[in-house]
């Protein structure tokens, strides 16, 4: 099965930088074929790709969404039969619609031994608002249909402009992972991981709490006088412990029924001391809600990354590898979202 990865992006967004990073760091050891289709120009450095051993099949007869839908299956089949690749990387026209490229790939999955692996859009943080205003139909389509969105040039715009760009993108696509860390600071494998499996920090934390809630240590006592390995019998059985093992029993609540969560993506930079004070306040007072857990990966002012993990009265702060964007999440009950946003210096 040949993996198909699509990397779209409006004109000059920075697709070349991303593709080079993937080829150099993430796809090593794989036979990769690049299908590019620029609108009247070649957008990839052919010399670089040739040196990397990458086969290029150029399709410059027009926009991929209008000229390749008809013969796309035949073209892909030819590529697969000729080069026997592990992966095909498609770089569509900067003015094409990502939805049409996705549809074209999905339309031939049954004819050719391929699978759509990822579909990513690169967005210039500096020009995001202008492109959205002037080329809404095409630009917004690439954002809307992306599984992951990579913001380029975040290293040359200020935090306020980068934040506004991220908010505009999030209005169009609420689910995609948005990568705000400069591509050069992330390993290719990390980029590919986010492109393939965009999972929110909130989902990760809720899953962890769900697992913890259902599978607490068997050494703990619940007061029902038998081992916890018997706690997962059918609900119709009687265990004789005096507890109601109906779905409302406290051992069988789903985490998302018990807890609420608040989380943010951010490009804001923090200091370790400042973050310690914020987490201290979060732990010491219930004005923010009843906090069960907080976790985050945030960029620091000195260029490093700060990771934190907090439960009441216990906090771990450490340095970690660059993440694809700053993220933090708080889980608990009766959360005061406005005060949480103020605590971390974010807009409510």
C-alpha positions as CSV (number, residue, x, y, z in Angstrom):
1,X,0.0,0.0,0.0
2,X,1.5,3.3,-1.1
3,X,1.0,6.2,1.2
4,X,-0.3,9.5,-0.3
5,X,0.6,12.8,1.5
6,X,-0.7,16.1,0.2
7,X,1.1,19.3,1.0
8,X,-0.9,22.4,-0.2
9,X,-0.3,26.0,0.5
10,X,-1.1,29.4,-1.1
11,X,1.5,30.9,-3.4
12,X,4.9,31.3,-1.6
13,X,3.6,29.9,1.7
14,X,6.7,27.9,2.4
15,X,5.8,24.4,1.0
16,X,9.3,23.9,-0.3
17,X,10.8,24.3,3.2
18,X,8.4,21.7,4.7
19,X,8.9,19.2,1.8
20,X,12.7,19.5,2.2
21,X,12.4,18.9,5.9
22,X,10.2,15.8,5.4
23,X,12.4,14.3,2.7
24,X,15.6,14.9,4.8
25,X,14.4,13.8,8.2
26,X,11.1,11.9,8.0
27,X,11.2,9.9,4.8
28,X,14.7,8.5,5.0
29,X,14.9,5.0,3.8
30,X,11.7,5.3,1.8
31,X,11.3,5.4,-1.9
32,X,9.5,8.7,-2.5
33,X,7.9,10.1,-5.6
34,X,7.0,13.8,-5.7
35,X,4.2,14.8,-8.0
36,X,4.2,18.6,-8.3
37,X,1.8,20.7,-10.2
38,X,2.6,24.4,-10.0
39,X,0.5,27.0,-11.8
40,X,2.9,27.9,-14.6
41,X,6.0,27.5,-12.6
42,X,8.2,24.9,-10.8
43,X,8.0,25.5,-7.1
44,X,10.4,22.8,-5.9
45,X,14.2,23.0,-6.1
46,X,14.7,20.2,-8.6
47,X,18.5,20.1,-8.0
48,X,18.0,19.4,-4.3
49,X,15.5,16.7,-4.9
50,X,17.7,15.0,-7.5
51,X,20.6,14.9,-5.1
52,X,18.3,13.4,-2.5
53,X,17.5,10.6,-4.9
54,X,13.9,11.7,-5.4
55,X,12.1,11.1,-8.6
56,X,10.1,14.0,-9.9
57,X,7.1,13.6,-12.2
58,X,6.2,17.2,-13.2
59,X,2.7,17.9,-14.2
60,X,2.7,21.6,-15.3
61,X,-0.2,21.5,-17.7
62,X,-2.5,23.4,-15.4
63,X,-4.0,23.3,-12.0
64,X,-4.2,19.8,-10.4
65,X,-7.8,20.3,-9.5
66,X,-9.0,20.9,-13.1
67,X,-6.5,19.0,-15.3
68,X,-5.7,15.9,-13.3
69,X,-9.2,14.8,-12.1
70,X,-9.8,13.1,-15.4
71,X,-6.5,11.3,-15.8
72,X,-5.4,11.3,-12.2
73,X,-5.9,7.5,-11.7
74,X,-3.9,6.7,-14.8
75,X,-1.1,9.0,-13.7
76,X,-0.9,7.6,-10.2
77,X,-1.0,4.0,-11.6
78,X,1.9,4.8,-13.9
79,X,3.9,6.3,-11.1
80,X,3.2,3.3,-8.8
81,X,4.1,0.8,-11.6
82,X,7.2,2.6,-12.7
83,X,8.8,3.6,-9.4
84,X,7.3,1.2,-6.9
85,X,7.3,4.0,-4.2
86,X,6.6,3.6,-0.5
87,X,5.2,7.1,-0.6
88,X,3.9,9.7,-3.0
89,X,4.1,13.3,-2.0
90,X,1.7,15.5,-3.9
91,X,2.3,19.3,-4.0
92,X,-0.7,20.8,-5.8
93,X,-1.0,24.2,-7.3
94,X,-0.9,27.1,-4.9
95,X,-4.2,28.3,-6.3
96,X,-5.9,25.0,-6.3
97,X,-8.6,23.7,-4.0
98,X,-7.4,21.1,-1.5
99,X,-10.8,19.5,-1.4
100,X,-10.5,18.7,-5.1
101,X,-7.1,17.1,-4.6
102,X,-8.4,15.0,-1.8
103,X,-11.4,14.0,-3.8
104,X,-9.2,13.0,-6.8
105,X,-7.1,10.7,-4.6
106,X,-10.1,9.2,-2.9
107,X,-11.7,8.6,-6.3
108,X,-8.9,6.2,-7.4
109,X,-8.1,4.4,-4.1
110,X,-10.0,1.3,-5.2
111,X,-8.2,1.3,-8.6
112,X,-4.7,1.8,-7.4
113,X,-3.0,0.3,-4.3
114,X,-2.8,3.6,-2.4
115,X,-4.1,5.2,0.8
116,X,-4.6,8.8,1.6
117,X,-2.2,9.3,4.6
118,X,-2.3,13.0,5.3
119,X,-3.4,16.4,3.9
120,X,-1.6,19.4,5.2
121,X,-1.8,23.1,4.3
122,X,1.1,25.6,4.8
123,X,-0.1,29.2,5.6
124,X,2.1,32.3,5.6
125,X,1.4,33.9,9.1
126,X,2.3,37.3,7.7
127,X,-0.1,37.2,4.8
128,X,-2.9,35.1,6.2
129,X,-5.4,37.9,6.7
130,X,-4.7,39.5,3.3
131,X,-5.1,36.2,1.5
132,X,-8.3,35.4,3.3
133,X,-9.7,38.8,2.3
134,X,-8.6,38.8,-1.3
135,X,-8.7,35.1,-2.3
136,X,-11.2,33.7,0.2
137,X,-12.7,30.9,-1.9
138,X,-9.4,29.2,-2.7
139,X,-7.4,30.1,0.4
140,X,-10.2,29.2,2.8
141,X,-10.7,25.9,1.1
142,X,-7.1,24.9,1.7
143,X,-7.5,25.8,5.4
144,X,-10.9,24.2,5.8
145,X,-10.0,20.8,4.4
146,X,-6.5,20.4,6.1
147,X,-5.9,17.8,8.7
148,X,-2.9,19.8,9.9
149,X,-2.1,23.5,9.2
150,X,1.5,24.7,9.4
151,X,2.0,28.4,9.9
152,X,5.2,29.6,8.3
153,X,7.2,32.8,9.1
154,X,6.0,32.8,12.7
155,X,9.7,33.6,13.5
156,X,9.5,37.0,11.7
157,X,6.0,38.2,12.9
158,X,5.2,39.4,16.5
159,X,3.2,37.3,18.9
160,X,0.1,39.5,18.4
161,X,0.0,39.1,14.6
162,X,0.8,35.3,14.9
163,X,-2.0,34.9,17.5
164,X,-4.5,36.8,15.3
165,X,-3.6,34.6,12.3
166,X,-4.1,31.5,14.3
167,X,-7.5,32.7,15.5
168,X,-8.5,33.4,11.9
169,X,-7.5,29.9,10.9
170,X,-9.2,28.3,13.8
171,X,-12.5,30.1,12.8
172,X,-12.4,28.2,9.5
173,X,-11.0,24.9,10.8
174,X,-11.8,24.0,14.4
175,X,-10.2,20.5,14.4
176,X,-6.9,20.6,12.5
177,X,-3.6,20.7,14.5
178,X,-2.1,24.1,13.9
179,X,1.7,24.1,13.9
180,X,3.1,27.5,15.0
181,X,6.7,26.6,15.9
182,X,9.1,27.5,13.1
183,X,9.6,24.4,10.9
184,X,13.4,24.7,11.3
185,X,13.0,24.0,15.0
186,X,11.0,20.8,14.7
187,X,12.3,17.4,13.6
188,X,10.8,16.0,10.4
189,X,9.5,13.0,12.3
190,X,7.6,15.3,14.7
191,X,6.1,17.2,11.8
192,X,5.0,14.0,10.1
193,X,3.6,12.7,13.4
194,X,1.4,15.8,13.8
195,X,0.4,15.6,10.1
196,X,-0.7,12.0,10.4
197,X,-2.2,12.0,13.8
198,X,-3.4,15.5,14.9
199,X,-4.6,14.9,18.5
200,X,-5.5,17.7,20.9
201,X,-4.0,18.0,24.3
202,X,-7.5,18.0,25.7
203,X,-8.2,14.6,24.1
204,X,-4.9,13.3,25.5
205,X,-5.6,14.4,29.0
206,X,-9.2,13.3,29.0
207,X,-8.1,9.8,27.8
208,X,-5.4,9.7,30.6
209,X,-8.0,10.6,33.2
210,X,-10.5,8.1,31.7
211,X,-7.9,5.4,32.0
212,X,-7.0,6.4,35.5
213,X,-10.6,6.6,36.6
214,X,-11.3,3.1,35.4
215,X,-8.0,1.4,36.2
216,X,-6.9,2.7,39.5
217,X,-4.2,0.6,41.3
218,X,-5.5,-2.7,42.5
219,X,-3.8,-2.1,45.8
220,X,-6.4,0.6,46.6
221,X,-9.4,-0.3,48.7
222,X,-12.9,0.6,47.6
223,X,-14.6,-0.9,50.6
224,X,-16.4,-3.7,48.8
225,X,-14.2,-6.4,50.2
226,X,-13.1,-8.0,47.0
227,X,-10.4,-7.6,44.5
228,X,-10.7,-4.9,41.9
229,X,-10.1,-7.3,39.1
230,X,-13.7,-8.4,39.6
231,X,-15.0,-4.8,39.3
232,X,-15.6,-5.1,35.6
233,X,-18.1,-7.9,35.7
234,X,-21.3,-7.5,33.7
235,X,-23.7,-5.0,35.1
236,X,-26.4,-7.6,35.4
237,X,-24.5,-9.7,37.8
238,X,-24.6,-9.2,41.6
239,X,-21.3,-8.9,43.4
240,X,-22.7,-8.8,46.9
241,X,-20.6,-5.8,48.0
242,X,-23.6,-3.6,48.7
243,X,-22.8,-1.2,45.8
244,X,-25.0,-0.4,42.9
245,X,-23.0,-1.5,39.9
246,X,-25.4,0.2,37.5
247,X,-23.9,2.6,34.9
248,X,-24.2,5.4,37.5
249,X,-21.7,3.7,39.9
250,X,-18.7,5.9,40.4
251,X,-16.3,3.4,39.0
252,X,-18.1,3.4,35.7
253,X,-18.5,7.1,34.9
254,X,-16.9,8.3,31.7
255,X,-14.3,11.0,32.3
256,X,-16.1,13.4,30.0
257,X,-19.2,13.0,32.2
258,X,-17.4,13.9,35.4
259,X,-14.9,16.5,34.2
260,X,-14.9,19.6,32.1
261,X,-11.8,21.0,30.4
262,X,-10.4,24.3,29.2
263,X,-7.4,24.5,26.9
264,X,-5.7,26.9,24.5
265,X,-3.1,26.9,21.7
266,X,-0.8,29.9,22.0
267,X,2.3,31.4,20.6
268,X,2.8,33.4,23.8
269,X,6.2,32.9,25.5
270,X,6.6,32.3,29.2
271,X,9.3,32.2,31.9
272,X,9.8,29.3,34.3
273,X,9.4,31.6,37.3
274,X,6.2,33.2,35.9
275,X,4.7,29.8,35.1
276,X,5.6,28.5,38.6
277,X,3.6,31.4,40.1
278,X,0.6,30.7,37.8
279,X,0.5,27.0,38.7
280,X,1.0,27.9,42.3
281,X,-2.1,30.1,42.2
282,X,-4.0,27.5,40.3
283,X,-3.2,24.9,43.0
284,X,-3.8,27.2,46.0
285,X,-7.2,28.6,45.2
286,X,-10.6,27.3,44.0
287,X,-11.4,30.7,42.3
288,X,-10.4,29.0,39.0
289,X,-12.5,25.9,39.7
290,X,-11.8,22.6,41.3
291,X,-8.7,21.6,39.5
292,X,-7.9,17.9,38.9
293,X,-5.1,18.2,36.4
294,X,-3.2,20.7,34.3
295,X,-0.7,20.0,31.6
296,X,1.2,22.0,29.0
297,X,4.1,22.5,26.6
298,X,4.9,26.2,26.2
299,X,7.6,28.2,24.5
300,X,9.9,30.1,26.8
301,X,11.3,33.6,26.4
302,X,14.9,32.2,26.2
303,X,14.1,30.0,23.2
304,X,13.7,26.7,25.1
305,X,10.4,24.9,25.8
306,X,8.8,24.5,29.2
307,X,6.7,21.4,30.0
308,X,4.5,21.2,33.1
309,X,2.3,18.6,34.7
310,X,0.2,19.6,37.7
311,X,-2.1,17.9,40.2
312,X,-3.3,19.7,43.3
313,X,-0.3,20.6,45.6
314,X,2.1,18.8,43.2
315,X,3.7,20.3,40.1
316,X,6.5,19.1,37.8
317,X,8.2,21.7,35.5
318,X,10.9,20.7,33.1
319,X,12.6,21.6,29.8
320,X,11.4,19.6,26.8
321,X,11.7,19.3,23.1
322,X,10.0,21.9,20.8
323,X,6.4,21.2,20.3
324,X,4.4,22.0,17.2
325,X,2.7,24.9,19.0
326,X,2.3,26.1,22.6
327,X,-0.5,24.1,24.3
328,X,-2.0,24.0,27.7
329,X,-5.1,22.3,29.2
330,X,-6.8,22.3,32.6
331,X,-9.3,19.5,33.7
332,X,-11.6,19.8,36.6
333,X,-15.1,20.8,37.6
334,X,-16.8,24.2,37.8
335,X,-13.9,25.8,35.8
336,X,-13.9,29.6,35.5
337,X,-12.7,29.9,32.0
338,X,-12.4,33.7,32.1
339,X,-10.1,33.6,35.1
340,X,-8.1,30.8,33.7
341,X,-7.5,32.8,30.5
342,X,-6.5,35.9,32.7
343,X,-4.1,33.7,34.8
344,X,-2.2,32.5,31.8
345,X,-2.2,35.9,30.1
346,X,-4.5,34.8,27.3
347,X,-7.7,36.3,25.8
348,X,-10.9,35.0,27.3
